[in-house]
């Protein structure tokens, strides 16, 4: 979503972007852990998805 705003000395273009991840970003099979007791922190969360809101300002 965005719009162009024409000002006297420059053009301002604000954009609002929404991003939603589809895949689970947690690795549940952790072979890199040396201490196996640390798996309780990974197993405590079922899944995690990336969600991001970005505001971008363009000046021309």
PyMOL commands that set and color helices and strands:
alter all, ss='L'
color gray80, all
select helices_A, chain A and resi 36-43
alter helices_A, ss='H'
color red, helices_A
select strands_A, chain A and resi 2-6+11-20+51-59
alter strands_A, ss='S'
color yellow, strands_A
deselect
rebuild
show_as cartoon
